[in-house]
Amino acid sequence: MDYNYLTKHTETYENYKELLEKVNEILDRLENDREDFDKLVEYYYSEQFQKDYDDSNEGKIDSSINQGILTEDAIYDLMGDDYYLALRFLDLANKMIQQK
């Protein structure tokens, strides 16, 4: 009997195991950084953000300070990316759990 298929299955096993380890490392980073992300979102909806946004547009903030987050879309877009990634996680988790 030809058992060459075992080579492919072993390769799949090893690749998937390595992938799961990497995903777990990334998920650990996401979980660890979540508190800072939540603070960023809170800042985005704060009066301080609006003041900083206005000050940036009026040139009141030193140009040596990175003001990239003071655009109207930077943080908002990141929040959207976070949301759609969470939906993707849910979809994948559902498929993984339902697998027999």
Secondary structure, DSSP 8 states (H G I E B T S, - for coil): ---THHHHHHHHHHHHHHHHHHHHHHHHHHHHHHHHHHHHHHHHTSHHHHHHHHHHHTT-S-TTS--GGGSSSHHHHHHHHHHHHHHHHHHHHHHHHH--
